[in-house]
Amino acid sequence: MFSECSDNTYGSKCFNTCACVKEHTLSHTQSCDTINGTCKCTGNWTGNTCQIDVDECQEDVCKDQNAVCVNTDGSFACYCKKGCKRRC
């Protein structure tokens, strides 16, 4: 029987510690599944421990042909292409 774990623990009697990168998970206080320890990553991170940055620029996130996407850790930014005079 499993109890409801907290403080980034999981498993029977909550003896196991979550191995997730807490800053990249949905909750800093319970970053993994309380039964099997699977990390609960935000949409910006992936990997077994939420250690891999998702490159949002692979999708059409800027929505403007005069903008260029720059991937950043855990996010992205859209910038106007050089020479563009209007708002992107």
Buried (B, 14 or more C-beta within 10 A) or exposed (E): EEEEBEEBBBBEEBEBBBBBBBEBBBEEEBBBBBEEBEBBBBEBBBBEBBBEBBEBBEEEEBEBEBBBBEBEEBEBBBEBEEEBEEEB
